[in-house]
Amino acid sequence: MKYFGLQSQIWRNNSNSVLLLVMFPLIFFVLTWLFFFFISMGSEVHRTINQINQSFLTTAPFIIGGVGLWFIIAWFSHSAMINSATDSTPLERNENKRVYNLVENLCISTGMTTPKINIIDDDSLNAFASGIDQHTFSISLSKGIIEKLNDEELEAVIAHELTHIRNRDVRLLIISIIFVGIFAFISQAIFRMLQFGGGGRSKKDGGGGWAIIIALVLALIGFLISSLLRFALSRKREYLADAGSAELTHRPLALASALRKISVDPTIEAVKRKDIAQMFIENPQVPEKKGSFSISSLFDTHPPIDKRIQILEQF
């Protein structure tokens, strides 16, 4: 896979971040308009397009306010949320000078500010980067990956995670996680409403149950579309970070060797959420059994690790 260069990738990811910021609210607006449209079709009183548009415009400010509030809260609390979901805690310099030396040497060679370094108390092999700016950028390494990789392999993994930070992959991914989380929350809320009495009210109000079902279907469609976009971005960014690691260390075979070891045991028990799982160098969740290709592969958080190794060996 061709590596397009650091500045080109930073520009591309910044552009994708803007695109996501526009696309996800646009999906909200389209699905909201469709909600009023389908409600009108199912109603005994036919409504014109102008009336549907008026209902949509009346609702739009509340959508903007709700989405904006959710985004702001998630934006400023993402670090605590991710650390909690991964059991990641700060690693002090006196606990492991080897890791600090590897990280700092790479940062000096690239002119980067050294990110925070965290450790996951798990014997499996995995790592991830997160953050939205210089104050929140961090690299988290499992205890297993620190202990079981040699210096060249661990340096290659760290370079992979630093590339995610340099490319602004981490910010792009967090934006996508936030917006997909909104669709997931709405879907769950509507489903619970339907499960605990929403359907029963339809007999009395003549349309409440139908409206809830339409809202649930549209929310699930939004969740599906946004999830597909998120996972596609996640898979592509791993190839680019692999190439960035090879460019930084000049040792692509070291990362290939590290990925082989990681593939044997990447499972981090603390990670239960798929949105958090996609941040790791390899999926930390228990792998699902499947054939060479399936529809479910569209929801894979990572590209096949064998293919990544093959590309690195040809770098």
Backbone bond lengths (Angstrom), bond angles and torsions (degrees), N, CA, C in turn:
res aa  C-N    CA-C-N  psi(-1)  N-CA   C-N-CA  omega(-1)  CA-C   N-CA-C  phi
1 M - - - 1.471 - - 1.524 110.08 -
2 K 1.299 115.39 132.07 1.450 119.74 -178.78 1.522 110.65 -72.91
3 Y 1.327 115.87 135.15 1.462 121.05 177.47 1.520 107.68 -98.77
4 F 1.309 117.89 125.35 1.452 121.90 -168.53 1.519 114.12 -85.89
5 G 1.312 118.12 -3.88 1.455 119.42 -179.25 1.511 111.14 100.49
6 L 1.327 114.77 150.06 1.461 120.90 -173.54 1.513 112.75 -61.83
7 Q 1.338 117.72 -53.42 1.463 120.09 -175.71 1.519 112.02 -63.50
8 S 1.339 116.24 -37.80 1.461 119.74 177.94 1.520 110.70 -63.57
9 Q 1.351 115.69 -40.02 1.456 119.10 -178.82 1.522 111.84 -72.22
10 I 1.337 117.46 -36.91 1.465 120.67 175.28 1.523 109.67 -60.60
11 W 1.336 116.05 -46.20 1.474 120.36 179.37 1.514 110.40 -61.48
12 R 1.341 116.02 -43.05 1.462 120.45 -178.23 1.526 110.59 -64.69
13 N 1.330 117.49 -44.12 1.464 119.74 -179.29 1.520 112.38 -69.96
14 N 1.335 116.77 -35.15 1.463 118.97 174.04 1.521 110.57 -63.03
15 S 1.336 116.00 -40.49 1.472 120.44 177.93 1.525 110.45 -65.00
16 N 1.342 115.92 -41.68 1.461 119.78 178.64 1.525 111.23 -65.07
17 S 1.338 116.64 -34.42 1.461 120.26 177.40 1.524 110.51 -62.41
18 V 1.333 115.65 -44.51 1.466 120.32 177.72 1.527 110.03 -63.78
19 L 1.355 115.19 -42.38 1.467 119.56 179.84 1.520 111.06 -60.89
20 L 1.340 116.57 -42.35 1.460 119.96 178.39 1.519 111.49 -64.65
21 L 1.329 115.86 -40.76 1.461 119.89 179.33 1.528 111.07 -61.17
22 V 1.320 116.52 -29.86 1.465 121.00 178.20 1.528 110.67 -86.27
23 M 1.334 116.29 -42.07 1.465 121.13 -172.44 1.518 113.24 -67.17
24 F 1.339 117.57 -45.23 1.455 119.06 -176.65 1.525 112.55 -64.56
25 P 1.339 119.70 -46.53 1.475 118.04 174.46 1.526 112.18 -61.47
26 L 1.355 116.34 -33.89 1.463 119.39 178.44 1.522 110.82 -62.75
27 I 1.329 116.23 -40.45 1.470 120.30 176.48 1.527 109.92 -61.07
28 F 1.335 116.29 -41.26 1.469 120.33 176.89 1.527 110.78 -57.79
29 F 1.317 115.91 -47.99 1.463 120.01 -176.47 1.532 111.46 -65.49
30 V 1.320 116.98 -42.92 1.463 120.92 179.99 1.526 110.27 -62.34
31 L 1.328 116.42 -46.12 1.464 119.89 -178.95 1.532 111.56 -67.22
32 T 1.335 116.67 -34.58 1.471 119.72 177.05 1.524 110.66 -65.31
33 W 1.350 115.97 -43.43 1.469 119.91 178.19 1.521 110.03 -61.95
34 L 1.334 116.76 -42.93 1.462 120.50 178.98 1.526 111.17 -63.18
35 F 1.334 116.78 -32.78 1.463 120.15 177.57 1.529 110.10 -60.14
36 F 1.314 116.80 -49.95 1.470 120.09 179.67 1.529 111.04 -65.60
37 F 1.324 116.18 -34.13 1.470 119.92 179.78 1.522 110.74 -65.46
38 F 1.337 117.53 -47.61 1.465 120.80 -178.77 1.525 111.54 -69.75
39 I 1.334 116.64 -34.17 1.470 119.88 175.54 1.528 109.60 -61.44
40 S 1.324 115.79 -41.33 1.462 120.41 179.02 1.529 111.47 -63.71
41 M 1.334 116.01 -40.06 1.467 120.01 179.92 1.530 111.38 -65.47
42 G 1.340 115.86 -34.11 1.460 119.57 -178.56 1.516 113.77 -86.56
43 S 1.324 115.81 -3.66 1.464 119.81 -177.74 1.527 110.90 -88.79
44 E 1.318 116.04 150.44 1.466 120.42 176.92 1.524 110.96 -68.80
45 V 1.340 116.07 -27.99 1.464 120.50 179.43 1.527 108.33 -97.85
46 H 1.305 116.69 112.21 1.459 120.89 -177.97 1.536 110.21 -71.01
47 R 1.332 115.45 134.27 1.471 120.61 179.85 1.523 109.25 -111.67
48 T 1.318 115.59 143.85 1.458 120.77 178.80 1.530 109.80 -77.70
49 I 1.342 115.47 166.00 1.460 121.31 177.49 1.521 110.78 -60.25
50 N 1.335 116.77 -37.70 1.471 120.00 178.56 1.522 111.43 -62.96
51 Q 1.323 117.13 -38.77 1.470 120.52 178.15 1.531 110.97 -68.29
52 I 1.332 115.31 -38.71 1.471 119.41 176.87 1.519 109.86 -63.63
53 N 1.342 115.86 -44.03 1.464 120.14 178.50 1.523 111.25 -61.40
54 Q 1.324 116.53 -38.23 1.466 120.19 -179.90 1.523 110.91 -66.04
55 S 1.330 117.27 -40.01 1.463 120.80 176.98 1.527 110.56 -63.93
56 F 1.325 114.85 -40.18 1.465 119.49 179.04 1.526 111.12 -64.78
57 L 1.334 117.31 -46.01 1.465 121.43 -178.44 1.529 111.23 -64.66
58 T 1.317 116.79 -32.12 1.465 120.40 177.59 1.531 110.83 -68.48
59 T 1.339 115.92 -34.32 1.466 121.25 -177.84 1.522 112.66 -83.59
60 A 1.344 117.54 -28.71 1.467 122.58 -172.97 1.529 114.36 -52.08
61 P 1.344 120.10 -44.71 1.474 119.02 179.87 1.523 113.35 -60.12
62 F 1.338 117.03 -34.88 1.462 120.00 178.32 1.532 110.81 -69.22
63 I 1.339 115.94 -36.24 1.462 120.01 177.03 1.521 109.94 -64.65
64 I 1.331 115.55 -46.77 1.473 120.25 -180.00 1.525 110.56 -60.06
65 G 1.325 115.95 -44.86 1.463 119.89 -179.60 1.520 112.43 -64.39
66 G 1.346 116.60 -44.40 1.457 120.37 -178.88 1.519 112.45 -66.09
67 V 1.346 115.95 -45.68 1.466 120.21 178.88 1.526 110.57 -64.20
68 G 1.333 115.70 -42.30 1.460 119.60 179.73 1.516 112.56 -62.46
69 L 1.336 116.44 -43.02 1.468 120.34 179.12 1.525 110.88 -64.15
70 W 1.340 116.97 -44.80 1.465 121.26 178.11 1.527 109.85 -58.58
71 F 1.341 115.86 -46.23 1.461 120.50 -176.60 1.529 111.25 -63.56
72 I 1.309 117.10 -43.03 1.465 120.46 -178.94 1.528 110.98 -63.51
73 I 1.332 116.52 -45.51 1.471 120.34 179.99 1.526 110.20 -62.25
74 A 1.344 116.44 -47.13 1.466 120.27 -178.32 1.522 111.27 -66.85
75 W 1.332 117.01 -36.63 1.464 121.86 -178.30 1.527 111.29 -60.63
76 F 1.335 115.63 -42.91 1.460 119.51 -175.82 1.532 113.36 -88.72
77 S 1.322 117.42 -11.27 1.466 119.38 -179.35 1.524 112.77 -113.13
78 H 1.345 116.75 7.80 1.460 119.45 -172.84 1.529 112.28 -63.63
79 S 1.344 117.69 -37.69 1.467 120.28 -177.57 1.527 111.26 -61.93
80 A 1.328 116.07 -46.88 1.460 119.94 179.42 1.522 110.69 -64.11
81 M 1.329 116.56 -38.78 1.458 121.28 -179.42 1.525 110.58 -65.12
82 I 1.338 117.15 -45.12 1.470 121.21 -178.63 1.519 110.96 -67.69
83 N 1.328 117.19 -43.54 1.463 120.15 178.96 1.526 111.59 -61.99
84 S 1.329 115.56 -38.80 1.458 119.78 179.12 1.531 111.06 -67.44
85 A 1.339 116.19 -39.45 1.466 120.67 -177.45 1.519 112.81 -73.67
86 T 1.333 117.35 -15.99 1.464 120.78 -178.02 1.525 113.24 -116.89
87 D 1.323 116.56 -0.45 1.483 121.34 -175.61 1.527 110.70 56.87
88 S 1.329 115.61 39.55 1.464 121.46 -179.00 1.526 109.62 -91.28
89 T 1.336 116.73 129.65 1.463 122.35 -179.59 1.523 110.24 -128.98
90 P 1.332 118.73 156.12 1.469 121.19 -178.34 1.533 112.36 -60.18
91 L 1.324 115.28 139.48 1.463 121.71 174.45 1.523 107.88 -103.36
92 E 1.316 117.33 117.95 1.460 121.37 -179.31 1.528 110.41 -79.82
93 R 1.332 115.54 151.14 1.456 120.20 -178.47 1.530 112.12 -57.57
94 N 1.324 116.82 -42.43 1.467 118.93 -177.22 1.527 112.87 -70.30
95 E 1.341 116.61 -11.70 1.458 119.79 176.84 1.522 111.88 -81.43
96 N 1.352 116.86 -31.24 1.462 119.85 -178.77 1.531 109.47 -159.47
97 K 1.329 116.15 87.02 1.458 120.74 -179.94 1.531 111.63 -67.53
98 R 1.335 115.99 -27.94 1.476 120.18 179.68 1.523 110.62 -58.66
99 V 1.324 117.96 -47.61 1.457 121.72 -179.33 1.523 110.40 -64.02
100 Y 1.319 117.11 -44.69 1.460 120.71 -179.73 1.528 111.08 -61.65
101 N 1.329 117.16 -40.57 1.460 120.23 179.41 1.528 111.36 -63.25
102 L 1.327 116.78 -42.90 1.463 120.38 179.60 1.523 111.04 -64.27
103 V 1.330 116.77 -45.01 1.466 120.84 -179.32 1.524 110.62 -65.32
104 E 1.309 117.05 -47.33 1.469 120.85 -176.16 1.519 111.84 -66.94
105 N 1.331 118.33 -37.60 1.466 120.55 178.52 1.522 111.34 -64.24
106 L 1.313 116.60 -40.97 1.463 120.06 177.45 1.525 111.15 -66.82
107 C 1.326 116.41 -40.35 1.467 119.83 179.85 1.525 111.21 -66.14
108 I 1.323 117.31 -39.49 1.465 120.86 178.17 1.527 110.17 -63.58
109 S 1.327 116.86 -41.82 1.468 120.75 -178.14 1.524 112.68 -66.98
110 T 1.331 116.51 -22.99 1.466 120.21 -178.87 1.518 113.04 -108.49
111 G 1.330 117.52 -2.78 1.461 120.51 -179.44 1.508 113.80 74.27
112 M 1.332 116.54 22.87 1.463 120.95 179.85 1.522 111.73 -89.26
113 T 1.318 115.65 153.18 1.454 120.68 168.00 1.526 107.63 -77.21
114 T 1.322 117.31 133.33 1.462 120.35 -177.76 1.522 110.50 -64.46
115 P 1.339 117.29 123.90 1.473 119.69 178.56 1.530 111.04 -74.91
116 K 1.300 115.73 168.80 1.456 120.04 172.87 1.524 108.77 -66.49
117 I 1.324 115.90 148.70 1.463 120.53 179.99 1.526 108.67 -117.94
118 N 1.327 115.74 125.50 1.461 122.01 -179.97 1.518 110.36 -118.80
119 I 1.303 115.97 161.82 1.458 121.78 177.43 1.520 109.57 -128.02
120 I 1.344 115.36 143.13 1.465 122.30 175.11 1.519 107.00 -108.92
121 D 1.304 116.94 121.23 1.463 121.25 -175.76 1.529 109.80 -77.39
122 D 1.331 115.01 75.03 1.460 121.37 -179.32 1.523 108.04 -146.84
123 D 1.325 117.50 137.03 1.460 121.92 -177.23 1.527 113.52 -77.03
124 S 1.323 117.63 -8.99 1.460 120.85 175.91 1.525 110.31 -71.67
125 L 1.334 116.00 168.69 1.464 120.51 -176.31 1.527 109.78 -107.66
126 N 1.333 116.39 113.95 1.459 120.44 176.72 1.516 109.85 -166.51
127 A 1.335 115.49 168.38 1.465 121.65 -178.86 1.521 108.69 -163.15
128 F 1.333 116.01 156.63 1.465 119.83 174.81 1.528 110.21 -155.36
129 A 1.313 115.09 160.88 1.464 122.22 175.13 1.520 108.39 -118.05
130 S 1.322 116.99 151.04 1.457 120.96 177.72 1.523 109.54 -151.46
131 G 1.340 115.84 173.39 1.465 121.24 178.45 1.513 112.78 121.34
132 I 1.324 115.64 161.92 1.462 121.00 -179.07 1.530 112.69 -120.47
133 D 1.348 117.20 -15.05 1.461 120.15 179.74 1.527 108.96 -156.81
134 Q 1.335 116.17 -178.57 1.457 121.06 -176.24 1.532 113.04 -58.61
135 H 1.313 116.44 -27.60 1.469 120.38 -177.61 1.526 112.32 -79.73
136 T 1.331 117.18 -21.36 1.472 119.55 -174.51 1.525 113.60 -118.16
137 F 1.341 118.53 -7.08 1.464 119.88 179.25 1.523 110.08 -59.12
138 S 1.324 116.24 136.31 1.465 120.29 179.40 1.524 110.11 -151.71
139 I 1.313 114.85 156.62 1.462 122.42 172.67 1.519 107.42 -121.88
140 S 1.310 116.68 130.93 1.462 121.65 178.54 1.526 109.25 -116.49
141 L 1.331 115.84 129.38 1.458 122.38 -179.10 1.524 108.92 -121.61
142 S 1.320 116.67 138.29 1.458 118.89 175.52 1.526 109.87 -74.64
143 K 1.308 115.62 155.66 1.466 119.98 177.21 1.524 110.26 -60.16
144 G 1.337 116.21 -37.25 1.455 120.57 -179.31 1.509 113.59 -64.33
145 I 1.331 117.33 -40.42 1.460 119.79 -177.33 1.534 110.65 -71.12
146 I 1.317 116.81 -31.06 1.474 120.56 177.27 1.519 110.18 -69.11
147 E 1.318 116.38 -40.90 1.463 120.41 -173.98 1.518 113.42 -81.93
148 K 1.342 117.97 -27.97 1.463 120.60 -170.07 1.526 114.85 -102.71
149 L 1.341 117.91 -7.86 1.463 120.59 177.03 1.521 109.40 -103.53
150 N 1.344 115.64 144.88 1.466 118.16 173.43 1.522 109.74 -77.66
151 D 1.310 117.62 177.10 1.466 121.32 -173.53 1.522 112.46 -60.02
152 E 1.348 117.74 -43.72 1.459 120.10 -178.49 1.521 111.51 -65.76
153 E 1.318 116.56 -40.52 1.471 120.34 179.36 1.521 111.27 -67.57
154 L 1.327 116.54 -44.61 1.463 120.00 179.95 1.520 110.71 -65.84
155 E 1.327 117.43 -38.64 1.460 121.03 176.56 1.525 110.57 -60.95
156 A 1.336 116.74 -40.19 1.466 120.81 179.80 1.529 111.01 -64.90
157 V 1.331 116.68 -39.93 1.471 120.97 177.64 1.528 110.28 -65.16
158 I 1.322 116.30 -44.89 1.468 120.19 178.67 1.526 110.40 -61.95
159 A 1.339 116.88 -41.03 1.463 120.78 177.78 1.526 111.04 -62.57
160 H 1.325 116.83 -36.36 1.470 121.63 175.02 1.526 110.42 -59.62
161 E 1.329 116.61 -47.04 1.464 120.25 -178.93 1.529 111.77 -70.07
162 L 1.328 116.95 -37.00 1.470 119.72 176.39 1.522 110.86 -63.95
163 T 1.334 117.24 -34.09 1.465 120.41 177.35 1.515 110.63 -64.25
164 H 1.340 117.09 -38.20 1.465 119.80 175.49 1.526 110.34 -58.04
165 I 1.326 116.38 -40.47 1.460 120.65 -179.86 1.525 110.39 -70.57
166 R 1.319 116.89 -46.15 1.470 120.86 -178.70 1.530 111.41 -62.57
167 N 1.338 116.18 -38.36 1.463 121.25 -178.98 1.524 113.24 -78.37
168 R 1.330 116.33 -6.75 1.469 122.66 -175.01 1.530 111.01 66.04
169 D 1.349 116.57 23.59 1.459 120.27 174.10 1.512 111.39 -59.17
170 V 1.336 115.95 -40.52 1.462 120.10 -174.54 1.525 111.21 -63.25
171 R 1.322 116.53 -40.49 1.465 119.34 178.97 1.522 110.88 -67.17
172 L 1.342 115.74 -42.44 1.457 120.59 178.49 1.520 111.24 -59.26
173 L 1.320 115.83 -43.01 1.455 120.40 -177.72 1.524 111.47 -68.64
174 I 1.320 116.69 -39.65 1.460 119.91 179.93 1.528 110.69 -64.91
175 I 1.338 116.94 -38.46 1.469 120.00 176.44 1.522 110.33 -59.86
176 S 1.337 116.41 -44.78 1.461 119.88 -179.29 1.524 111.42 -66.25
177 I 1.332 116.63 -38.78 1.469 120.71 179.11 1.524 110.45 -62.73
178 I 1.329 116.55 -42.03 1.462 120.66 -179.16 1.521 111.19 -60.89
179 F 1.334 116.56 -47.54 1.460 119.53 -176.25 1.523 112.22 -71.50
180 V 1.328 117.47 -39.35 1.463 119.15 176.29 1.523 109.91 -63.26
181 G 1.331 116.94 -34.89 1.460 120.96 177.71 1.526 112.32 -61.65
182 I 1.328 116.61 -33.06 1.470 119.76 178.14 1.523 110.07 -65.07
183 F 1.348 116.75 -47.21 1.461 120.06 178.70 1.526 111.06 -61.52
184 A 1.340 116.45 -40.65 1.461 120.15 179.82 1.525 110.63 -62.88
185 F 1.340 116.57 -42.85 1.465 121.01 -179.77 1.526 110.67 -63.67
186 I 1.324 116.72 -44.94 1.468 120.54 -179.42 1.522 110.46 -62.57
187 S 1.346 116.22 -43.85 1.469 120.50 -179.90 1.524 110.82 -60.68
188 Q 1.331 116.44 -45.16 1.457 120.53 -179.28 1.528 111.52 -65.92
189 A 1.335 115.65 -40.47 1.464 119.62 -179.54 1.531 111.21 -64.17
190 I 1.340 116.27 -43.57 1.462 119.97 -180.00 1.526 110.64 -67.38
191 F 1.331 116.20 -40.09 1.468 119.98 179.51 1.528 110.70 -61.78
192 R 1.329 116.46 -42.99 1.467 119.78 178.54 1.525 110.96 -65.50
193 M 1.332 115.93 -37.46 1.464 119.80 177.45 1.529 110.36 -62.23
194 L 1.341 115.16 -41.12 1.456 120.36 179.68 1.523 110.81 -69.83
195 Q 1.344 115.26 -37.70 1.461 120.96 -177.36 1.529 112.87 -70.40
196 F 1.344 115.35 -37.22 1.460 119.56 -175.19 1.525 112.79 -106.74
197 G 1.332 116.40 46.02 1.455 118.73 168.86 1.499 115.88 118.24
198 G 1.378 118.53 -8.23 1.462 119.35 -179.40 1.507 112.32 -60.72
199 G 1.351 115.54 -42.02 1.454 119.44 -178.51 1.511 112.86 -68.02
200 G 1.332 115.94 -34.71 1.453 119.63 -178.53 1.501 112.96 -66.35
201 R 1.308 117.13 -29.93 1.460 120.29 -178.28 1.513 112.19 -73.13
202 S 1.339 116.04 -17.74 1.462 118.79 -176.13 1.524 112.09 -61.91
203 K 1.346 117.59 -28.99 1.457 119.71 179.89 1.523 111.11 -67.64
204 K 1.291 116.67 -29.48 1.461 120.13 -177.60 1.522 111.94 -87.58
205 D 1.300 116.36 -41.27 1.462 117.70 -175.10 1.513 112.00 -94.34
206 G 1.319 118.09 -6.01 1.461 120.73 173.99 1.503 114.68 77.93
207 G 1.319 120.51 -11.35 1.461 119.89 -177.89 1.496 114.37 -159.74
208 G 1.337 116.13 -3.71 1.463 118.77 -176.98 1.507 112.66 -61.71
209 G 1.350 116.67 -43.89 1.455 120.03 -179.76 1.514 111.89 -63.83
210 W 1.327 117.10 -41.90 1.464 122.59 178.38 1.530 110.40 -62.01
211 A 1.318 116.59 -41.41 1.470 120.41 -179.95 1.522 110.99 -64.93
212 I 1.340 116.36 -39.50 1.473 120.25 -179.75 1.517 110.45 -65.96
213 I 1.341 116.41 -41.24 1.469 119.91 179.53 1.522 110.50 -63.84
214 I 1.327 117.72 -42.86 1.471 121.34 177.91 1.526 110.24 -61.23
215 A 1.339 115.59 -44.57 1.470 119.81 179.89 1.521 110.82 -61.70
216 L 1.339 116.84 -40.62 1.467 120.71 -179.90 1.521 110.81 -64.55
217 V 1.335 116.73 -45.64 1.473 120.25 -179.62 1.526 110.70 -61.58
218 L 1.327 117.33 -44.11 1.465 120.79 -179.76 1.523 111.43 -66.95
219 A 1.340 116.95 -38.40 1.464 120.33 177.96 1.526 110.79 -64.61
220 L 1.326 117.22 -39.29 1.461 121.13 177.90 1.526 111.05 -67.21
221 I 1.329 116.85 -36.82 1.469 120.11 176.15 1.529 109.82 -63.26
222 G 1.342 116.01 -43.83 1.460 120.05 177.74 1.516 111.75 -61.49
223 F 1.338 116.25 -41.54 1.460 120.93 178.47 1.525 110.85 -63.78
224 L 1.330 116.78 -40.96 1.466 121.30 179.85 1.528 111.00 -64.10
225 I 1.330 117.12 -48.61 1.470 120.81 -178.23 1.521 110.97 -62.86
226 S 1.332 116.32 -47.85 1.465 119.98 -178.16 1.525 111.60 -66.04
227 S 1.335 117.49 -34.48 1.462 120.60 178.16 1.517 111.34 -67.19
228 L 1.335 116.93 -41.89 1.465 120.55 178.28 1.521 110.86 -61.39
229 L 1.326 116.71 -41.88 1.467 120.52 177.67 1.521 110.39 -63.32
230 R 1.326 116.56 -42.98 1.461 120.74 -177.69 1.519 111.46 -64.83
231 F 1.326 117.27 -45.40 1.466 119.87 -177.32 1.524 111.75 -69.70
232 A 1.328 116.90 -33.42 1.467 119.46 176.62 1.526 110.23 -63.80
233 L 1.326 116.90 -42.89 1.463 120.82 176.89 1.521 110.98 -63.57
234 S 1.330 116.66 -40.09 1.459 121.01 -178.01 1.520 111.24 -63.89
235 R 1.344 117.10 -43.73 1.462 119.95 -179.00 1.528 111.50 -65.24
236 K 1.324 116.99 -42.57 1.454 120.01 -177.36 1.523 111.80 -66.54
237 R 1.320 116.95 -36.94 1.455 119.51 -174.67 1.526 111.31 -67.84
238 E 1.330 118.46 -25.20 1.461 120.45 179.03 1.529 111.31 -67.67
239 Y 1.324 117.19 -41.39 1.465 119.97 176.70 1.528 110.71 -60.80
240 L 1.326 115.84 -43.03 1.465 120.40 -177.96 1.527 111.67 -67.46
241 A 1.331 116.39 -37.74 1.467 119.29 178.10 1.524 111.16 -70.66
242 D 1.337 117.48 -34.01 1.466 120.38 174.39 1.524 110.32 -60.62
243 A 1.332 115.38 -45.43 1.461 119.72 179.17 1.524 111.15 -65.16
244 G 1.331 116.64 -37.32 1.461 120.41 178.40 1.514 111.92 -65.07
245 S 1.333 116.52 -37.46 1.461 120.67 176.97 1.521 110.79 -64.03
246 A 1.325 116.60 -43.78 1.465 120.38 178.70 1.520 111.03 -62.58
247 E 1.335 116.28 -36.90 1.464 120.62 179.69 1.530 110.96 -69.34
248 L 1.335 117.24 -38.02 1.461 120.89 -178.50 1.528 112.75 -72.63
249 T 1.325 116.66 -43.18 1.462 120.38 -173.58 1.529 113.29 -95.71
250 H 1.337 115.95 -18.19 1.475 121.84 -174.66 1.523 111.14 62.14
251 R 1.345 116.12 23.95 1.458 120.46 -179.96 1.535 109.83 -136.06
252 P 1.326 117.11 73.15 1.473 118.94 179.95 1.519 112.95 -62.50
253 L 1.335 117.15 -30.17 1.462 119.73 -179.42 1.529 111.62 -69.16
254 A 1.340 117.02 -26.02 1.462 120.01 176.76 1.526 110.15 -66.14
255 L 1.332 116.84 -41.44 1.464 119.37 177.57 1.519 110.29 -69.76
256 A 1.337 117.56 -38.23 1.468 120.28 177.04 1.523 110.26 -59.32
257 S 1.332 116.56 -42.97 1.464 121.02 177.91 1.520 111.41 -64.06
258 A 1.340 116.36 -40.88 1.467 120.68 178.62 1.527 110.72 -63.74
259 L 1.328 116.86 -41.35 1.463 120.42 -179.37 1.525 111.27 -65.28
260 R 1.330 117.03 -34.70 1.466 119.63 176.17 1.534 110.40 -61.39
261 K 1.310 115.68 -45.71 1.465 119.31 179.95 1.527 110.84 -67.06
262 I 1.331 116.44 -39.95 1.465 120.71 179.28 1.524 110.71 -62.41
263 S 1.349 116.83 -39.81 1.461 121.22 -175.97 1.525 112.82 -62.51
264 V 1.327 117.25 -23.58 1.461 121.37 179.94 1.526 111.54 -69.64
265 D 1.333 116.86 -36.99 1.468 120.32 -177.25 1.531 111.15 -154.38
266 P 1.348 117.59 76.40 1.468 119.90 179.04 1.529 113.95 -92.60
267 T 1.333 117.99 -4.05 1.467 121.68 -169.65 1.528 112.33 -70.85
268 I 1.324 115.36 120.98 1.466 122.53 174.60 1.525 107.30 -105.17
269 E 1.307 117.21 114.49 1.467 121.13 -172.51 1.519 113.17 -61.04
270 A 1.318 117.83 -30.55 1.467 120.25 -175.73 1.526 112.81 -70.78
271 V 1.335 117.45 -22.63 1.466 121.22 -173.85 1.521 109.73 -84.01
272 K 1.322 116.37 111.20 1.454 122.16 -179.24 1.534 112.06 -110.69
273 R 1.315 117.25 -17.42 1.462 120.94 -174.09 1.523 110.63 -101.15
274 K 1.340 116.17 134.44 1.458 120.80 -177.74 1.525 111.52 -70.37
275 D 1.331 117.39 -30.08 1.463 118.99 179.12 1.526 111.06 -66.88
276 I 1.328 116.90 -36.03 1.462 120.43 176.39 1.529 110.23 -74.87
277 A 1.336 116.97 -34.92 1.468 121.37 -178.01 1.517 111.92 -59.32
278 Q 1.338 117.55 -32.73 1.453 119.81 -176.11 1.524 112.90 -70.95
279 M 1.319 118.16 -9.70 1.449 120.86 179.82 1.532 112.56 -80.57
280 F 1.330 116.96 -16.72 1.458 121.38 -175.14 1.531 111.65 -79.87
281 I 1.347 116.23 163.96 1.457 121.18 178.69 1.525 110.62 -67.36
282 E 1.337 117.19 -27.13 1.460 123.82 172.31 1.519 107.52 -145.51
283 N 1.313 116.77 148.87 1.461 120.67 -176.89 1.528 110.67 -53.73
284 P 1.343 117.76 119.12 1.464 120.95 -176.96 1.518 113.93 -85.09
285 Q 1.345 116.87 -0.06 1.454 119.80 -179.33 1.525 110.49 -91.51
286 V 1.325 116.47 162.94 1.459 121.16 179.24 1.527 108.74 -61.71
287 P 1.345 118.24 124.28 1.462 120.26 -176.02 1.516 112.50 -66.70
288 E 1.350 115.37 144.76 1.457 120.55 177.13 1.527 109.08 -88.45
289 K 1.331 116.04 143.20 1.460 120.43 178.62 1.517 109.33 -79.62
290 K 1.347 115.78 130.09 1.465 119.61 179.27 1.512 109.21 -161.43
291 G 1.320 116.45 169.72 1.453 121.96 -179.12 1.515 111.54 -78.95
292 S 1.336 114.66 -166.01 1.463 119.92 -177.70 1.516 111.30 -67.88
293 F 1.348 116.92 -29.82 1.467 119.89 176.09 1.517 108.69 -147.68
294 S 1.296 115.46 142.26 1.459 121.02 175.13 1.510 108.29 -156.56
295 I 1.330 114.90 164.41 1.467 119.48 178.28 1.519 109.69 -59.30
296 S 1.334 116.74 -33.26 1.462 120.42 -178.46 1.520 112.10 -63.65
297 S 1.349 117.43 -19.09 1.467 119.50 179.05 1.521 111.54 -64.20
298 L 1.340 116.92 -21.42 1.462 120.26 176.61 1.530 111.29 -66.41
299 F 1.343 115.99 -20.24 1.464 120.82 -179.92 1.526 111.76 -103.01
300 D 1.328 117.41 9.81 1.460 120.53 176.54 1.521 109.99 -65.40
301 T 1.315 116.02 138.11 1.464 119.89 178.87 1.520 112.25 -79.49
302 H 1.349 116.96 -22.39 1.458 121.09 -175.59 1.526 110.37 -136.16
303 P 1.330 117.25 152.86 1.462 119.55 171.80 1.523 109.61 -71.76
304 P 1.335 118.37 162.51 1.476 120.05 179.56 1.522 111.07 -57.47
305 I 1.319 116.68 131.40 1.461 120.05 -175.44 1.526 111.31 -67.92
306 D 1.333 117.42 -29.61 1.466 120.32 176.77 1.524 111.14 -63.23
307 K 1.324 115.91 -38.20 1.467 120.08 179.08 1.523 110.44 -68.71
308 R 1.329 117.01 -38.73 1.470 120.39 177.47 1.525 110.32 -62.57
309 I 1.317 117.08 -42.13 1.474 121.16 179.06 1.524 109.86 -64.34
310 Q 1.324 116.68 -42.63 1.463 121.05 -179.83 1.533 111.04 -60.19
311 I 1.314 116.91 -42.28 1.466 121.17 179.01 1.507 110.76 -65.45
312 L 1.324 117.90 -42.76 1.462 121.36 179.06 1.534 111.65 -62.91
313 E 1.317 116.65 -36.51 1.455 120.03 -179.95 1.525 112.15 -70.23
314 Q 1.336 115.98 -17.87 1.460 120.38 178.56 1.531 111.99 -102.67
315 F 1.349 115.84 3.67 1.472 120.30 -173.56 1.528 111.66 -61.96
